[in-house]
Amino acid sequence: MAGLWLRGARLPYGPDDGTLSVPAVLASLPFAPEIVLPALRNLLARYPEVLSEHRLSTGINPTWMDPHGRAWVSPGHYGLDQGIVLMMIENHRNESIWRWMRACPYLGRGLESAGFGGGWLRRAGDEEDR
């Protein structure tokens, strides 16, 4: 992997080019809303260009400026990024995505087969639930 460059960073450590993933902020919403909401407000206040046509840009790099002094903003709006934003907002509002996931026996068995356990994967009769 020596010398491999990916998104401006040479693996396994930098240099990092400073590009930030805007959707990654909202992807954390159900886990830490007290951090995510102020961070998103700050990002939108400092760089309003990351929101266009009611969609978040895929990335921003405040260290790369255009001739007008504005930060570089990715021109792309990718479904993968927009999808995670919608799903995590919905999870924050009412946890419906997580409820559907928990109700899917195939998903539960797949996670257990991959070695995951505990949390919502625990069976109702497990000792840890008592």
C-alpha distance (Angstrom), angle and dihedral (degrees) to the residues before:
residue distance angle dihedral
M1 . . .
A2 3.78 . .
G3 3.74 110.4 .
L4 3.82 95.1 14.0
W5 3.78 110.5 143.5
L6 3.78 120.5 -156.7
R7 3.81 122.8 173.7
G8 3.77 90.0 -20.9
A9 3.81 96.5 -51.5
R10 3.79 124.2 108.4
L11 3.78 110.2 -139.2
P12 2.96 133.8 -85.4
Y13 3.84 92.5 16.4
G14 3.83 134.1 6.3
P15 2.88 163.0 -85.3
D16 3.79 86.4 171.1
D17 3.79 115.3 -160.2
G18 3.84 94.3 -146.8
T19 3.82 98.3 -111.6
L20 3.81 112.3 151.9
S21 3.80 125.8 -157.1
V22 3.79 106.9 -130.5
P23 3.84 95.7 -167.0
A24 3.81 89.7 53.1
V25 3.80 88.3 67.8
L26 3.80 92.8 58.9
A27 3.80 92.2 39.7
S28 3.82 86.3 70.8
L29 3.82 94.6 51.9
P30 3.83 99.3 107.2
F31 3.80 91.1 47.8
A32 3.81 101.0 47.7
P33 3.82 113.2 6.7
E34 3.80 90.9 160.6
I35 3.81 88.5 64.0
V36 3.81 101.3 31.2
L37 3.80 99.7 52.1
P38 3.83 95.8 52.3
A39 3.83 90.0 42.6
L40 3.80 91.5 53.0
R41 3.82 92.1 46.0
N42 3.81 89.5 51.3
L43 3.80 92.3 47.3
L44 3.82 92.1 50.0
A45 3.81 92.3 46.0
R46 3.81 92.7 50.8
Y47 3.81 97.7 37.0
P48 3.82 110.0 22.5
E49 3.80 89.3 167.2
V50 3.83 90.1 77.0
L51 3.81 87.6 76.4
S52 3.78 115.1 63.9
E53 3.76 129.8 156.2
H54 3.83 88.6 -1.2
R55 3.82 90.9 -61.4
L56 3.77 130.4 109.2
S57 3.74 117.8 -122.6
T58 3.77 116.4 -114.4
G59 3.80 93.6 -122.5
I60 3.76 147.3 -6.1
N61 3.76 132.1 -159.0
P62 3.82 113.1 -163.7
T63 3.83 90.9 -172.1
W64 3.82 93.4 63.4
M65 3.78 111.6 68.7
D66 3.78 129.4 -168.3
P67 3.82 120.3 -135.7
H68 3.82 89.3 -87.2
G69 3.81 93.2 56.4
R70 3.81 95.4 -105.9
A71 3.78 122.6 135.8
W72 3.80 118.3 -103.0
V73 3.81 110.2 -96.5
S74 3.78 123.3 -169.2
P75 3.81 110.2 -110.0
G76 3.81 90.6 -147.2
H77 3.78 129.6 95.8
Y78 3.78 107.2 -168.5
G79 3.79 125.1 -165.1
L80 3.79 92.3 -132.7
D81 3.80 90.8 58.4
Q82 3.80 95.2 42.0
G83 3.81 91.4 46.4
I84 3.79 94.9 55.5
V85 3.80 89.6 48.5
L86 3.81 92.0 53.8
M87 3.80 93.6 44.4
M88 3.80 95.0 49.0
I89 3.82 92.9 46.7
E90 3.81 88.1 52.7
N91 3.81 91.0 47.0
H92 3.79 89.6 51.4
R93 3.81 91.2 49.9
N94 3.81 100.2 47.5
E95 3.84 112.3 -17.8
S96 3.83 90.9 -118.6
I97 3.83 94.1 142.2
W98 3.80 91.4 53.1
R99 3.81 91.6 46.2
W100 3.82 90.0 53.6
M101 3.79 90.7 48.1
R102 3.82 92.6 50.0
A103 3.79 90.3 49.8
C104 3.82 93.1 54.7
P105 3.84 108.3 93.7
Y106 3.82 91.9 -165.0
L107 3.77 92.0 57.5
G108 3.80 93.0 47.3
R109 3.80 92.7 49.3
G110 3.79 91.2 45.9
L111 3.80 92.4 52.4
E112 3.80 91.8 46.9
S113 3.83 90.4 48.6
A114 3.80 88.2 52.8
G115 3.82 89.6 55.4
F116 3.80 100.8 -99.4
G117 3.79 119.2 136.6
G118 3.76 145.3 153.9
G119 3.77 126.0 46.5
W120 3.78 111.9 61.9
L121 3.80 90.6 -11.8
R122 3.81 89.9 69.6
R123 3.79 113.1 109.0
A124 3.80 117.0 -118.7
G125 3.81 92.3 -112.0
D126 3.82 97.3 49.3
E127 3.79 118.3 124.8
E128 3.80 91.8 -120.6
D129 3.80 91.1 62.5
R130 3.81 93.4 59.4
